[in-house]
Amino acid sequence: MGDVVVFFRCLANNMEAAVRSTRGCDSEQDSDSDNDFETSQLGTKEYWEDAYQKELETFKDIGDVGEIWFGEESMNRVLRWMDNAKIPEDAAILDIGTGNGAFLVEMAKHGYKNLTGIDYSPASVELAKSVLQAEGLTHVDVKELDFCHGGLEGYDLCVDKGTFDAISLNPDNTGGVKRLYVQALKASLKDQGLFSITSCNWTKEQLLERFKEGFEFVQELPTPTFQFGGKKGNSVTALIFKRIR
């Protein structure tokens, strides 16, 4: 049920963004606001710890890994880009907010060997480790870590599929948390390292504004579209950035 709520919140946020676009709102002011959307418990660690604790119990009971954030196509979309971009199999890859570890499993099955997943939820980390172990992928590293607090470095590729969305809804100092995220991302990536972000809360223009300092836009990945107010928009935004000095 929680994922259904997230979906409709995401869709509403994209429709809101489409309305702002049709009204000709100032892009920079709108994108860099510290109060872009209404905050929510969906942005708290407690919410996700509770959600993953339930998924962990379900996995232990019946072996169900739980929801795949944005669906399987969201993973396949990034994997196709990784193939086309010729990301080396030994590239150091960080999965930010790994959740149940589903994307780590898919990347490992795709041949990537140097994978790390992090999440600030202890239940998420236990669930991801359990899922990986069940798949025989015990070489994949999963750590309990709050990405915004930093401490990571040396990655060739960082992947975010919904984590920036979640922290953007944090009711406590949402603007500060978003800025900490960008700083942590800069520190985590090597020079010329790549960043893949999939979001349902943010438009392309807003993400370009948010990551304009220290990053270069590389490309937009094709995602589903919707019509609203005579305008066409994307229900999900997927962008690739490169870390620059």
VEXDREN-2710 file (C-alpha; in Angstrom, 1 decimal):
% VEXDREN-2710
k/r/px/py/pz
1/MET/0.0/0.0/0.0
2/GLY/2.8/2.4/0.8
3/ASP/4.2/2.1/-2.7
4/VAL/0.8/2.9/-4.2
5/VAL/0.7/6.1/-2.1
6/VAL/4.2/7.0/-3.3
7/PHE/3.1/6.4/-6.9
8/PHE/0.2/8.7/-6.7
9/ARG/2.2/11.3/-4.8
10/CYS/4.8/11.1/-7.6
11/LEU/2.2/11.5/-10.3
12/ALA/0.7/14.4/-8.5
13/ASN/4.1/16.1/-8.2
14/ASN/4.8/15.6/-11.9
15/MET/1.4/17.1/-12.8
16/GLU/2.1/20.0/-10.5
17/ALA/5.4/20.5/-12.3
18/ALA/3.6/20.5/-15.6
19/VAL/1.2/23.2/-14.3
20/ARG/4.1/25.3/-13.2
21/SER/5.7/24.9/-16.6
22/THR/2.6/26.0/-18.4
23/ARG/2.4/29.1/-16.2
24/GLY/5.9/30.1/-17.1
25/CYS/7.3/30.0/-13.6
26/ASP/10.9/31.1/-13.2
27/SER/12.9/27.9/-13.6
28/GLU/15.8/28.7/-11.2
29/GLN/13.6/30.0/-8.4
30/ASP/11.2/27.1/-8.7
31/SER/13.8/24.4/-8.9
32/ASP/16.1/25.5/-6.1
33/SER/13.4/26.2/-3.6
34/ASP/13.8/24.5/-0.2
35/ASN/10.1/23.8/-0.1
36/ASP/9.5/22.4/-3.6
37/PHE/6.8/20.0/-2.4
38/GLU/4.8/19.3/0.7
39/THR/6.9/17.3/3.2
40/SER/5.8/13.9/4.3
41/GLN/6.6/11.0/6.6
42/LEU/7.7/9.3/3.4
43/GLY/10.8/11.3/3.8
44/THR/11.7/10.0/7.3
45/LYS/14.0/7.2/8.3
46/GLU/11.4/5.8/10.6
47/TYR/8.9/5.3/7.8
48/TRP/11.3/3.3/5.7
49/GLU/12.6/1.3/8.6
50/ASP/9.1/0.2/9.4
51/ALA/8.4/-0.5/5.7
52/TYR/11.5/-2.6/5.2
53/GLN/11.0/-4.4/8.5
54/LYS/7.7/-5.6/7.2
55/GLU/9.3/-6.6/3.9
56/LEU/12.1/-8.4/5.7
57/GLU/9.5/-10.4/7.7
58/THR/7.6/-11.3/4.5
59/PHE/10.9/-12.4/2.8
60/LYS/11.7/-14.6/5.8
61/ASP/8.2/-16.1/5.7
62/ILE/7.6/-16.7/2.0
63/GLY/10.7/-15.5/0.1
64/ASP/9.0/-12.5/-1.5
65/VAL/11.6/-9.7/-2.0
66/GLY/9.0/-7.0/-2.0
67/GLU/8.3/-4.1/-4.4
68/ILE/10.8/-3.0/-7.1
69/TRP/11.0/0.7/-6.9
70/PHE/9.5/2.1/-10.2
71/GLY/9.2/-1.4/-11.6
72/GLU/11.5/-3.7/-13.5
73/GLU/11.6/-1.4/-16.5
74/SER/13.3/1.3/-14.3
75/MET/16.2/-1.2/-13.8
76/ASN/16.3/-2.4/-17.4
77/ARG/16.4/1.2/-18.6
78/VAL/19.6/1.9/-16.6
79/LEU/21.1/-1.4/-17.5
80/ARG/20.6/-0.7/-21.2
81/TRP/22.3/2.7/-20.7
82/MET/25.2/1.0/-18.9
83/ASP/25.6/-1.4/-21.8
84/ASN/25.6/1.4/-24.4
85/ALA/27.9/3.5/-22.3
86/LYS/30.3/0.5/-22.0
87/ILE/30.5/0.7/-18.2
88/PRO/33.4/-1.8/-17.4
89/GLU/32.4/-4.9/-15.5
90/ASP/35.0/-4.0/-12.8
91/ALA/33.7/-0.4/-12.4
92/ALA/33.1/0.6/-8.8
93/ILE/29.4/1.1/-8.6
94/LEU/27.4/2.5/-5.7
95/ASP/23.6/1.9/-5.3
96/ILE/22.3/4.8/-3.2
97/GLY/19.4/3.7/-1.0
98/THR/19.5/0.1/-2.1
99/GLY/16.2/-0.9/-0.4
100/ASN/15.7/-4.6/-0.9
101/GLY/18.8/-4.9/-3.1
102/ALA/16.9/-5.8/-6.2
103/PHE/19.0/-3.6/-8.5
104/LEU/22.2/-4.9/-7.0
105/VAL/21.0/-8.4/-7.9
106/GLU/20.3/-7.4/-11.5
107/MET/23.6/-5.6/-11.9
108/ALA/25.5/-8.6/-10.5
109/LYS/23.6/-11.0/-12.9
110/HIS/24.5/-8.6/-15.7
111/GLY/28.2/-9.2/-15.0
112/TYR/29.2/-6.2/-12.8
113/LYS/31.6/-7.4/-10.1
114/ASN/32.5/-4.3/-7.9
115/LEU/29.1/-3.4/-6.4
116/THR/28.2/-1.7/-3.1
117/GLY/24.7/-0.9/-1.8
118/ILE/24.0/1.5/1.1
119/ASP/20.9/2.3/3.0
120/TYR/20.2/4.1/6.3
121/SER/17.6/1.6/7.3
122/PRO/19.0/-1.4/9.2
123/ALA/16.1/-3.5/8.1
124/SER/16.8/-2.6/4.5
125/VAL/20.4/-3.7/4.8
126/GLU/19.4/-7.0/6.4
127/LEU/16.8/-7.6/3.7
128/ALA/19.2/-6.8/0.9
129/LYS/21.9/-9.1/2.3
130/SER/19.3/-11.9/2.7
131/VAL/18.1/-11.4/-0.9
132/LEU/21.7/-11.4/-2.2
133/GLN/22.6/-14.5/-0.2
134/ALA/19.5/-16.3/-1.5
135/GLU/20.8/-15.5/-5.1
136/GLY/24.3/-16.8/-4.3
137/LEU/25.7/-13.2/-4.6
138/THR/27.5/-13.0/-1.3
139/HIS/30.4/-11.0/-2.8
140/VAL/28.2/-7.9/-3.1
141/ASP/28.8/-5.4/-0.3
142/VAL/25.9/-3.8/1.5
143/LYS/26.4/-1.2/4.3
144/GLU/24.2/0.6/6.7
145/LEU/25.0/4.2/6.0
146/ASP/23.3/7.5/5.6
147/PHE/24.5/8.8/2.2
148/CYS/24.0/12.5/3.1
149/HIS/26.5/12.2/6.0
150/GLY/29.2/11.4/3.5
151/GLY/32.3/9.3/4.0
152/LEU/32.3/7.6/0.6
153/GLU/34.7/8.1/-2.3
154/GLY/36.3/6.5/-5.3
155/TYR/33.2/5.4/-7.3
156/ASP/33.0/5.3/-11.1
157/LEU/29.2/5.3/-11.1
158/CYS/26.5/6.2/-8.5
159/VAL/22.9/5.1/-9.1
160/ASP/19.9/6.6/-7.5
161/LYS/16.4/5.2/-8.1
162/GLY/14.0/7.1/-5.8
163/THR/16.3/8.0/-2.9
164/PHE/16.7/11.7/-3.7
165/ASP/12.9/11.7/-4.1
166/ALA/12.4/10.3/-0.6
167/ILE/14.9/12.7/1.2
168/SER/13.3/15.6/-0.7
169/LEU/10.1/14.9/1.3
170/ASN/12.0/15.0/4.7
171/PRO/10.0/17.3/7.0
172/ASP/13.2/18.3/8.9
173/ASN/15.4/20.8/7.1
174/THR/14.5/19.5/3.6
175/GLY/16.6/22.2/1.9
176/GLY/19.7/21.4/3.9
177/VAL/19.3/17.6/3.3
178/LYS/19.2/18.1/-0.4
179/ARG/22.3/20.2/-0.4
180/LEU/24.1/17.6/1.8
181/TYR/23.1/15.0/-0.8
182/VAL/24.7/16.9/-3.6
183/GLN/27.9/17.4/-1.6
184/ALA/28.0/13.7/-0.7
185/LEU/27.6/12.8/-4.3
186/LYS/30.5/15.0/-5.4
187/ALA/32.7/13.4/-2.8
188/SER/31.7/9.9/-3.6
189/LEU/32.4/10.1/-7.4
190/LYS/35.8/10.1/-9.1
191/ASP/36.5/12.9/-11.5
192/GLN/34.5/12.1/-14.6
193/GLY/32.5/9.6/-12.7
194/LEU/28.9/9.1/-13.7
195/PHE/25.6/9.6/-11.9
196/SER/22.3/8.0/-12.9
197/ILE/19.2/9.3/-11.2
198/THR/15.6/8.2/-11.7
199/SER/13.0/10.4/-10.1
200/CYS/9.2/10.7/-10.1
201/ASN/9.2/14.0/-8.1
202/TRP/11.5/16.1/-10.2
203/THR/11.4/17.3/-13.8
204/LYS/14.5/17.3/-16.0
205/GLU/14.8/21.1/-15.6
206/GLN/14.6/20.9/-11.8
207/LEU/17.3/18.2/-11.7
208/LEU/19.5/20.1/-14.0
209/GLU/19.3/23.1/-11.7
210/ARG/19.8/21.0/-8.6
211/PHE/23.0/19.3/-9.9
212/LYS/24.4/22.2/-11.9
213/GLU/27.3/22.7/-9.5
214/GLY/30.1/20.2/-10.1
215/PHE/28.2/18.1/-12.6
216/GLU/27.7/18.0/-16.4
217/PHE/24.5/16.8/-18.0
218/VAL/25.2/13.8/-20.2
219/GLN/21.8/12.5/-21.5
220/GLU/18.2/11.9/-20.7
221/LEU/16.9/8.3/-20.8
222/PRO/13.5/7.7/-22.4
223/THR/10.6/7.3/-19.9
224/PRO/6.8/7.0/-20.0
225/THR/4.9/10.2/-20.8
226/PHE/1.5/11.7/-19.8
227/GLN/-0.7/14.5/-21.0
228/PHE/-1.9/17.3/-18.7
229/GLY/-3.3/20.7/-19.6
230/GLY/-2.5/20.3/-23.2
231/LYS/1.2/19.7/-22.4
232/LYS/3.1/16.4/-22.5
233/GLY/5.3/15.5/-19.6
234/ASN/7.2/12.5/-18.2
235/SER/5.8/10.4/-15.4
236/VAL/9.4/9.5/-14.5
237/THR/12.6/11.4/-15.2
238/ALA/15.8/9.6/-15.7
239/LEU/19.0/11.5/-16.3
240/ILE/22.8/10.9/-16.5
241/PHE/25.3/13.3/-15.1
242/LYS/29.1/13.4/-15.1
243/ARG/31.2/14.6/-12.2
244/ILE/33.5/17.5/-13.2
245/ARG/36.0/19.5/-11.2
END
